[in-house]
Amino acid sequence: MKWKVAILTASDKGSRGEREDTSAQVIRELVEEELGGEIVDYRIVPDEQDEIMAAMIEMTDYFQADLVLTSGGTGLGPRDLTPEATLKVIDRVVPGIAEAMRMGGMTRSRTAMLSRGVSGIRGRCLIINLPGSPKGVHESLMQVMDQLPHALGIVSGRIGEHANER
């Protein structure tokens, strides 16, 4: 199956053109190579909750992405608001994805416990918050990549919930 994927980067400096968005490039490569997905939308917005929310809503409702991957805004800083924005637009939380990313990250760096990223479902779309650094993006996404096809199949309604059980 070809999954429609949107990439959203939350970064004040990136949105002003002061920093190259290398994390989004890592996401794009992993989505295309590991997931076989197609990027249907990509944008950088400032660390403003309303702008992050509006972008996620448009990506899910208008572009009908199967998966929205966000990068940035998941730390402890006062402008790190991506998890709050995500929680306001999703219908249901999928805590195991964020938990797996944090647990996997902690095997390499104890600071992974400081990530506040969340994951959830809006309509028929899965939204996953990733860290802002290219290394953090790669490690986090690879921690859950093997489960994404099954999760996306269930969320999108393309496969039954217990399709892999024997």
N, CA and C atoms as a LAMMPS dump frame, in Angstrom:
ITEM: TIMESTEP
0
ITEM: NUMBER OF ATOMS
498
ITEM: BOX BOUNDS ff ff ff
-5.0000000000000000e+02 5.0000000000000000e+02
-5.0000000000000000e+02 5.0000000000000000e+02
-5.0000000000000000e+02 5.0000000000000000e+02
ITEM: ATOMS id mol type element x y z
1 1 1 N 0.837 -1.192 0
2 1 2 C 0 0 0
3 1 3 C 0.874 1.246 0
4 2 1 N 0.441 2.236 -0.72
5 2 2 C 1.15 3.519 -0.769
6 2 3 C 0.454 4.451 0.219
7 3 1 N 1.18 4.838 1.268
8 3 2 C 0.611 5.696 2.304
9 3 3 C 0.86 7.157 1.971
10 4 1 N -0.147 7.986 2.199
11 4 2 C -0.008 9.428 2.01
12 4 3 C 0.486 10.032 3.33
13 5 1 N 1.643 10.694 3.259
14 5 2 C 2.299 11.194 4.465
15 5 3 C 2.528 12.701 4.349
16 6 1 N 2.254 13.414 5.436
17 6 2 C 2.516 14.854 5.513
18 6 3 C 3.576 15.087 6.587
19 7 1 N 4.442 16.058 6.335
20 7 2 C 5.515 16.398 7.273
21 7 3 C 5.311 17.828 7.734
22 8 1 N 5.292 18.005 9.047
23 8 2 C 5.112 19.333 9.637
24 8 3 C 6.255 19.604 10.613
25 9 1 N 7.009 20.659 10.337
26 9 2 C 8.086 21.057 11.232
27 9 3 C 7.663 22.306 11.994
28 10 1 N 7.788 22.258 13.311
29 10 2 C 7.505 23.414 14.163
30 10 3 C 8.852 24.011 14.576
31 11 1 N 9.153 25.187 14.03
32 11 2 C 10.438 25.815 14.323
33 11 3 C 10.369 27.303 14.012
34 12 1 N 10.603 28.114 15.025
35 12 2 C 10.634 29.564 14.793
36 12 3 C 11.719 29.922 13.786
37 13 1 N 12.946 29.428 14.016
38 13 2 C 14.072 29.754 13.13
39 13 3 C 13.862 29.17 11.738
40 14 1 N 13.372 27.954 11.671
41 14 2 C 13.118 27.327 10.373
42 14 3 C 12.065 28.073 9.57
43 15 1 N 11.011 28.528 10.256
44 15 2 C 9.934 29.231 9.556
45 15 3 C 10.389 30.594 9.043
46 16 1 N 11.432 31.165 9.663
47 16 2 C 11.982 32.453 9.21
48 16 3 C 13.123 32.267 8.21
49 17 1 N 13.448 31.016 7.877
50 17 2 C 14.524 30.751 6.934
51 17 3 C 15.911 30.887 7.534
52 18 1 N 16 30.882 8.864
53 18 2 C 17.288 31.037 9.542
54 18 3 C 17.97 29.699 9.822
55 19 1 N 17.275 28.594 9.605
56 19 2 C 17.831 27.266 9.862
57 19 3 C 17.287 26.303 8.811
58 20 1 N 18.187 25.501 8.234
59 20 2 C 17.776 24.498 7.258
60 20 3 C 17.043 23.378 7.989
61 21 1 N 15.977 22.888 7.381
62 21 2 C 15.16 21.851 7.999
63 21 3 C 15.69 20.465 7.623
64 22 1 N 16.799 20.067 8.249
65 22 2 C 17.403 18.776 7.936
66 22 3 C 16.603 17.612 8.523
67 23 1 N 15.842 17.849 9.582
68 23 2 C 15.021 16.776 10.172
69 23 3 C 13.941 16.325 9.2
70 24 1 N 13.338 17.269 8.496
71 24 2 C 12.296 16.906 7.524
72 24 3 C 12.874 16.052 6.404
73 25 1 N 14.125 16.321 6.023
74 25 2 C 14.761 15.515 4.978
75 25 3 C 14.958 14.074 5.46
76 26 1 N 15.316 13.908 6.724
77 26 2 C 15.455 12.563 7.299
78 26 3 C 14.097 11.859 7.278
79 27 1 N 13.045 12.57 7.667
80 27 2 C 11.701 11.982 7.642
81 27 3 C 11.342 11.56 6.23
82 28 1 N 11.56 12.462 5.264
83 28 2 C 11.225 12.173 3.859
84 28 3 C 11.932 10.894 3.387
85 29 1 N 13.221 10.79 3.655
86 29 2 C 13.984 9.618 3.219
87 29 3 C 13.465 8.336 3.862
88 30 1 N 13.191 8.369 5.165
89 30 2 C 12.696 7.172 5.849
90 30 3 C 11.305 6.785 5.359
91 31 1 N 10.458 7.777 5.147
92 31 2 C 9.101 7.497 4.665
93 31 3 C 9.149 6.84 3.29
94 32 1 N 9.975 7.383 2.406
95 32 2 C 10.045 6.846 1.053
96 32 3 C 10.748 5.49 1.008
97 33 1 N 11.853 5.343 1.745
98 33 2 C 12.649 4.116 1.666
99 33 3 C 12.121 2.984 2.547
100 34 1 N 11.71 3.299 3.762
101 34 2 C 11.308 2.26 4.715
102 34 3 C 9.806 1.961 4.693
103 35 1 N 9 2.985 4.459
104 35 2 C 7.549 2.827 4.512
105 35 3 C 6.932 2.74 3.123
106 36 1 N 7.66 3.213 2.115
107 36 2 C 7.094 3.249 0.764
108 36 3 C 5.996 4.282 0.652
109 37 1 N 6.093 5.34 1.448
110 37 2 C 5.06 6.372 1.461
111 37 3 C 5.324 7.482 0.462
112 38 1 N 4.285 8.259 0.221
113 38 2 C 4.339 9.398 -0.681
114 38 3 C 4.106 10.673 0.139
115 39 1 N 4.981 11.65 0.007
116 39 2 C 4.823 12.912 0.731
117 39 3 C 3.779 13.755 -0.015
118 40 1 N 2.657 14.041 0.651
119 40 2 C 1.587 14.818 0.025
120 40 3 C 1.572 16.277 0.472
121 41 1 N 2.273 16.593 1.562
122 41 2 C 2.359 17.976 2.024
123 41 3 C 3.564 18.091 2.953
124 42 1 N 4.195 19.25 2.892
125 42 2 C 5.317 19.547 3.778
126 42 3 C 5.289 21.036 4.063
127 43 1 N 5.443 21.385 5.32
128 43 2 C 5.526 22.807 5.662
129 43 3 C 6.243 23.015 6.987
130 44 1 N 6.75 24.234 7.126
131 44 2 C 7.39 24.662 8.367
132 44 3 C 6.543 25.794 8.935
133 45 1 N 6.197 25.697 10.205
134 45 2 C 5.437 26.755 10.871
135 45 3 C 6.195 27.185 12.124
136 46 1 N 5.956 28.414 12.581
137 46 2 C 6.586 28.826 13.84
138 46 3 C 6.008 28.04 15.015
139 47 1 N 6.696 28.099 16.145
140 47 2 C 6.236 27.413 17.362
141 47 3 C 5.043 28.159 17.967
142 48 1 N 3.963 28.192 17.235
143 48 2 C 2.715 28.825 17.668
144 48 3 C 1.635 27.759 17.644
145 49 1 N 1.018 27.52 18.789
146 49 2 C 0.05 26.44 18.913
147 49 3 C -1.042 26.508 17.852
148 50 1 N -1.617 27.677 17.611
149 50 2 C -2.699 27.796 16.635
150 50 3 C -2.238 27.453 15.223
151 51 1 N -1.009 27.842 14.861
152 51 2 C -0.502 27.539 13.521
153 51 3 C -0.196 26.06 13.364
154 52 1 N 0.31 25.441 14.416
155 52 2 C 0.579 23.998 14.387
156 52 3 C -0.745 23.248 14.239
157 53 1 N -1.734 23.632 15.015
158 53 2 C -3.047 22.992 14.947
159 53 3 C -3.664 23.153 13.558
160 54 1 N -3.64 24.361 13.012
161 54 2 C -4.24 24.618 11.699
162 54 3 C -3.573 23.769 10.622
163 55 1 N -2.252 23.662 10.685
164 55 2 C -1.534 22.855 9.695
165 55 3 C -1.918 21.388 9.808
166 56 1 N -1.992 20.859 11.03
167 56 2 C -2.37 19.458 11.212
168 56 3 C -3.781 19.192 10.708
169 57 1 N -4.691 20.097 10.993
170 57 2 C -6.074 19.929 10.545
171 57 3 C -6.134 19.924 9.023
172 58 1 N -5.425 20.827 8.378
173 58 2 C -5.431 20.877 6.913
174 58 3 C -4.798 19.615 6.324
175 59 1 N -3.704 19.159 6.92
176 59 2 C -3.035 17.957 6.423
177 59 3 C -3.927 16.726 6.521
178 60 1 N -4.689 16.626 7.6
179 60 2 C -5.548 15.455 7.783
180 60 3 C -6.862 15.591 7.022
181 61 1 N -7.508 16.737 7.13
182 61 2 C -8.843 16.895 6.568
183 61 3 C -8.845 17.246 5.081
184 62 1 N -7.932 18.109 4.627
185 62 2 C -7.899 18.523 3.229
186 62 3 C -7.01 17.609 2.385
187 63 1 N -5.777 17.395 2.816
188 63 2 C -4.856 16.546 2.055
189 63 3 C -5.104 15.061 2.294
190 64 1 N -5.93 14.751 3.297
191 64 2 C -6.297 13.377 3.652
192 64 3 C -5.084 12.468 3.804
193 65 1 N -4.084 12.977 4.53
194 65 2 C -2.891 12.181 4.82
195 65 3 C -3.275 11.001 5.699
196 66 1 N -2.614 9.878 5.474
197 66 2 C -2.778 8.71 6.337
198 66 3 C -1.937 8.871 7.594
199 67 1 N -0.825 9.624 7.452
200 67 2 C 0.141 9.792 8.527
201 67 3 C 0.679 11.213 8.493
202 68 1 N 0.648 11.89 9.639
203 68 2 C 1.297 13.198 9.778
204 68 3 C 2.435 13.014 10.77
205 69 1 N 3.637 13.345 10.319
206 69 2 C 4.817 13.281 11.177
207 69 3 C 5.269 14.696 11.464
208 70 1 N 5.287 15.048 12.74
209 70 2 C 5.742 16.372 13.122
210 70 3 C 7.17 16.273 13.629
211 71 1 N 7.909 17.363 13.477
212 71 2 C 9.27 17.434 13.991
213 71 3 C 9.423 18.743 14.745
214 72 1 N 9.962 18.659 15.952
215 72 2 C 10.211 19.858 16.74
216 72 3 C 9.09 20.192 17.704
217 73 1 N 9.449 21.008 18.686
218 73 2 C 8.468 21.497 19.65
219 73 3 C 8.052 20.505 20.704
220 74 1 N 8.868 19.462 20.93
221 74 2 C 8.485 18.432 21.906
222 74 3 C 9.304 18.484 23.186
223 75 1 N 10.169 19.48 23.311
224 75 2 C 11.038 19.577 24.48
225 75 3 C 10.394 20.291 25.653
226 76 1 N 11.242 20.802 26.525
227 76 2 C 10.772 21.434 27.759
228 76 3 C 10.743 22.956 27.685
229 77 1 N 11.146 23.519 26.567
230 77 2 C 11.184 24.969 26.428
231 77 3 C 9.804 25.595 26.433
232 78 1 N 9.728 26.872 26.758
233 78 2 C 8.428 27.539 26.845
234 78 3 C 7.685 27.617 25.512
235 79 1 N 8.386 27.538 24.381
236 79 2 C 7.722 27.59 23.075
237 79 3 C 7.558 26.209 22.445
238 80 1 N 7.865 25.152 23.186
239 80 2 C 7.685 23.786 22.696
240 80 3 C 6.24 23.367 22.941
241 81 1 N 5.389 23.593 21.926
242 81 2 C 3.949 23.42 22.096
243 81 3 C 3.329 22.385 21.159
244 82 1 N 4.165 21.623 20.451
245 82 2 C 3.609 20.651 19.508
246 82 3 C 2.731 19.6 20.187
247 83 1 N 3.111 19.034 21.345
248 83 2 C 2.22 18.055 21.983
249 83 3 C 0.864 18.649 22.368
250 84 1 N 0.869 19.881 22.861
251 84 2 C -0.4 20.522 23.244
252 84 3 C -1.291 20.731 22.021
253 85 1 N -0.684 21.165 20.916
254 85 2 C -1.439 21.361 19.679
255 85 3 C -2.001 20.033 19.178
256 86 1 N -1.181 18.998 19.256
257 86 2 C -1.609 17.671 18.791
258 86 3 C -2.777 17.166 19.626
259 87 1 N -2.679 17.297 20.935
260 87 2 C -3.759 16.814 21.809
261 87 3 C -5.084 17.526 21.537
262 88 1 N -5.013 18.767 21.061
263 88 2 C -6.25 19.504 20.768
264 88 3 C -6.902 19.092 19.45
265 89 1 N -6.134 18.489 18.53
266 89 2 C -6.719 18.135 17.233
267 89 3 C -7.02 16.644 17.089
268 90 1 N -6.446 15.798 17.944
269 90 2 C -6.705 14.361 17.807
270 90 3 C -7.994 13.96 18.507
271 91 1 N -8.547 12.836 18.033
272 91 2 C -9.752 12.266 18.636
273 91 3 C -9.392 11.275 19.743
274 92 1 N -8.284 10.541 19.521
275 92 2 C -7.865 9.518 20.475
276 92 3 C -6.347 9.484 20.562
277 93 1 N -5.831 9.228 21.752
278 93 2 C -4.391 9.127 21.976
279 93 3 C -3.943 7.687 21.717
280 94 1 N -2.75 7.54 21.14
281 94 2 C -2.118 6.228 20.961
282 94 3 C -0.801 6.284 21.735
283 95 1 N -0.856 6.078 23.057
284 95 2 C 0.321 6.303 23.896
285 95 3 C 1.489 5.37 23.634
286 96 1 N 1.227 4.154 23.173
287 96 2 C 2.3 3.181 22.992
288 96 3 C 3.363 3.617 21.999
289 97 1 N 2.986 4.391 20.983
290 97 2 C 3.973 4.83 19.985
291 97 3 C 4.98 5.769 20.633
292 98 1 N 4.495 6.787 21.326
293 98 2 C 5.398 7.735 21.983
294 98 3 C 6.21 7.04 23.075
295 99 1 N 5.583 6.112 23.794
296 99 2 C 6.297 5.375 24.84
297 99 3 C 7.432 4.559 24.241
298 100 1 N 7.182 3.885 23.118
299 100 2 C 8.215 3.07 22.47
300 100 3 C 9.373 3.941 21.988
301 101 1 N 9.053 5.112 21.45
302 101 2 C 10.117 5.998 20.982
303 101 3 C 10.975 6.483 22.145
304 102 1 N 10.329 6.853 23.247
305 102 2 C 11.095 7.296 24.421
306 102 3 C 11.932 6.156 25.007
307 103 1 N 11.342 4.979 25.138
308 103 2 C 12.075 3.83 25.701
309 103 3 C 13.279 3.482 24.838
310 104 1 N 13.083 3.437 23.539
311 104 2 C 14.192 3.134 22.636
312 104 3 C 15.263 4.2 22.704
313 105 1 N 14.858 5.436 22.778
314 105 2 C 15.804 6.539 22.861
315 105 3 C 16.619 6.506 24.137
316 106 1 N 16 6.066 25.218
317 106 2 C 16.7 6.033 26.502
318 106 3 C 17.805 4.989 26.537
319 107 1 N 17.763 3.994 25.644
320 107 2 C 18.867 3.022 25.59
321 107 3 C 20.122 3.686 25.044
322 108 1 N 19.959 4.813 24.337
323 108 2 C 21.099 5.543 23.771
324 108 3 C 21.43 6.807 24.553
325 109 1 N 20.384 7.461 25.083
326 109 2 C 20.599 8.707 25.832
327 109 3 C 19.482 8.891 26.846
328 110 1 N 19.847 9.089 28.079
329 110 2 C 18.848 9.266 29.143
330 110 3 C 17.999 10.508 28.923
331 111 1 N 18.489 11.483 28.149
332 111 2 C 17.7 12.7 27.915
333 111 3 C 16.444 12.436 27.088
334 112 1 N 16.331 11.253 26.475
335 112 2 C 15.127 10.919 25.707
336 112 3 C 13.878 10.979 26.586
337 113 1 N 14.043 10.788 27.9
338 113 2 C 12.884 10.841 28.802
339 113 3 C 12.282 12.243 28.865
340 114 1 N 13.02 13.232 28.4
341 114 2 C 12.533 14.61 28.444
342 114 3 C 11.669 14.975 27.242
343 115 1 N 11.566 14.091 26.277
344 115 2 C 10.704 14.337 25.126
345 115 3 C 9.244 14.229 25.55
346 116 1 N 8.444 15.191 25.133
347 116 2 C 7.026 15.2 25.513
348 116 3 C 6.126 14.824 24.342
349 117 1 N 6.7 14.294 23.271
350 117 2 C 5.923 13.96 22.084
351 117 3 C 4.77 13.028 22.387
352 118 1 N 3.688 13.195 21.629
353 118 2 C 2.508 12.345 21.752
354 118 3 C 2.157 11.785 20.372
355 119 1 N 1.267 10.822 20.362
356 119 2 C 0.764 10.234 19.13
357 119 3 C -0.729 10.028 19.279
358 120 1 N -1.442 10.16 18.17
359 120 2 C -2.878 9.968 18.246
360 120 3 C -3.527 9.889 16.882
361 121 1 N -4.844 9.742 16.911
362 121 2 C -5.636 9.555 15.698
363 121 3 C -6.593 10.73 15.538
364 122 1 N -6.621 11.281 14.332
365 122 2 C -7.629 12.271 13.94
366 122 3 C -8.331 11.697 12.725
367 123 1 N -9.597 11.374 12.88
368 123 2 C -10.331 10.765 11.774
369 123 3 C -9.692 9.45 11.388
370 124 1 N -9.168 9.393 10.15
371 124 2 C -8.5 8.183 9.658
372 124 3 C -7.015 8.434 9.442
373 125 1 N -6.449 9.313 10.282
374 125 2 C -5.048 9.687 10.155
375 125 3 C -4.329 9.49 11.492
376 126 1 N -3.119 8.967 11.417
377 126 2 C -2.263 8.818 12.586
378 126 3 C -1.294 9.998 12.616
379 127 1 N -1.184 10.655 13.766
380 127 2 C -0.276 11.788 13.945
381 127 3 C 0.762 11.392 14.985
382 128 1 N 2.045 11.586 14.637
383 128 2 C 3.135 11.224 15.534
384 128 3 C 4.073 12.411 15.674
385 129 1 N 4.336 12.818 16.916
386 129 2 C 5.308 13.884 17.197
387 129 3 C 6.696 13.276 17.315
388 130 1 N 7.641 13.833 16.556
389 130 2 C 9.038 13.417 16.603
390 130 3 C 9.883 14.552 17.159
391 131 1 N 11.074 14.252 17.659
392 131 2 C 11.963 15.317 18.143
393 131 3 C 12.371 16.251 16.999
394 132 1 N 13.103 17.292 17.335
395 132 2 C 13.526 18.267 16.339
396 132 3 C 14.862 17.981 15.688
397 133 1 N 15.712 17.171 16.314
398 133 2 C 17.041 16.925 15.757
399 133 3 C 16.986 15.793 14.724
400 134 1 N 17.818 15.864 13.682
401 134 2 C 17.836 14.786 12.687
402 134 3 C 18.13 13.415 13.308
403 135 1 N 19.067 13.362 14.248
404 135 2 C 19.395 12.097 14.909
405 135 3 C 18.19 11.581 15.709
406 136 1 N 17.543 12.468 16.468
407 136 2 C 16.374 12.08 17.243
408 136 3 C 15.229 11.622 16.36
409 137 1 N 15.039 12.297 15.226
410 137 2 C 13.999 11.906 14.264
411 137 3 C 14.27 10.494 13.76
412 138 1 N 15.497 10.25 13.326
413 138 2 C 15.851 8.947 12.76
414 138 3 C 15.664 7.836 13.792
415 139 1 N 16.221 8.032 14.984
416 139 2 C 16.123 7.001 16.018
417 139 3 C 14.677 6.753 16.437
418 140 1 N 13.918 7.812 16.604
419 140 2 C 12.53 7.662 17.046
420 140 3 C 11.669 6.98 15.995
421 141 1 N 11.796 7.433 14.759
422 141 2 C 10.961 6.868 13.692
423 141 3 C 11.316 5.399 13.434
424 142 1 N 12.606 5.07 13.469
425 142 2 C 13 3.685 13.253
426 142 3 C 12.547 2.781 14.401
427 143 1 N 12.341 3.36 15.577
428 143 2 C 11.876 2.58 16.731
429 143 3 C 10.468 2.029 16.486
430 144 1 N 9.656 2.722 15.678
431 144 2 C 8.261 2.319 15.469
432 144 3 C 7.94 1.96 14.018
433 145 1 N 8.908 2.127 13.124
434 145 2 C 8.661 1.948 11.689
435 145 3 C 8.035 0.598 11.352
436 146 1 N 8.482 -0.47 12.004
437 146 2 C 7.976 -1.804 11.674
438 146 3 C 6.492 -1.966 12.002
439 147 1 N 5.961 -1.148 12.875
440 147 2 C 4.548 -1.244 13.254
441 147 3 C 3.647 -0.277 12.479
442 148 1 N 4.241 0.667 11.77
443 148 2 C 3.434 1.681 11.077
444 148 3 C 2.517 1.112 9.991
445 149 1 N 2.961 0.195 9.126
446 149 2 C 2.028 -0.311 8.116
447 149 3 C 0.769 -0.923 8.735
448 150 1 N 0.945 -1.709 9.785
449 150 2 C -0.209 -2.326 10.438
450 150 3 C -1.097 -1.259 11.093
451 151 1 N -0.471 -0.326 11.814
452 151 2 C -1.24 0.74 12.468
453 151 3 C -2 1.575 11.443
454 152 1 N -1.327 1.949 10.355
455 152 2 C -1.979 2.757 9.326
456 152 3 C -3.096 1.992 8.636
457 153 1 N -2.891 0.695 8.446
458 153 2 C -3.954 -0.119 7.852
459 153 3 C -5.204 -0.144 8.702
460 154 1 N -5.026 -0.248 10.007
461 154 2 C -6.17 -0.254 10.923
462 154 3 C -6.832 1.12 10.96
463 155 1 N -6.045 2.171 11.176
464 155 2 C -6.596 3.527 11.298
465 155 3 C -7.336 3.93 10.023
466 156 1 N -6.764 3.578 8.868
467 156 2 C -7.374 3.964 7.59
468 156 3 C -8.573 3.092 7.227
469 157 1 N -8.726 1.969 7.922
470 157 2 C -9.827 1.062 7.624
471 157 3 C -9.517 0.098 6.485
472 158 1 N -8.268 0.078 6.023
473 158 2 C -7.901 -0.794 4.9
474 158 3 C -7.708 -2.242 5.328
475 159 1 N -7.389 -2.472 6.61
476 159 2 C -7.265 -3.832 7.123
477 159 3 C -8.03 -3.936 8.434
478 160 1 N -8.428 -5.15 8.783
479 160 2 C -9.113 -5.37 10.051
480 160 3 C -8.139 -5.308 11.207
481 161 1 N -8.656 -5.039 12.376
482 161 2 C -7.814 -4.856 13.559
483 161 3 C -7.004 -6.089 13.924
484 162 1 N -7.535 -7.273 13.659
485 162 2 C -6.859 -8.507 14.066
486 162 3 C -6.342 -9.276 12.853
487 163 1 N -5.994 -8.567 11.791
488 163 2 C -5.587 -9.206 10.538
489 163 3 C -4.331 -10.057 10.673
490 164 1 N -3.428 -9.71 11.578
491 164 2 C -2.169 -10.437 11.705
492 164 3 C -2.222 -11.584 12.709
493 165 1 N -3.352 -11.767 13.371
494 165 2 C -3.448 -12.839 14.361
495 165 3 C -3.733 -14.158 13.672
496 166 1 N -3.254 -15.25 14.281
497 166 2 C -3.49 -16.579 13.716
498 166 3 C -4.352 -17.388 14.625
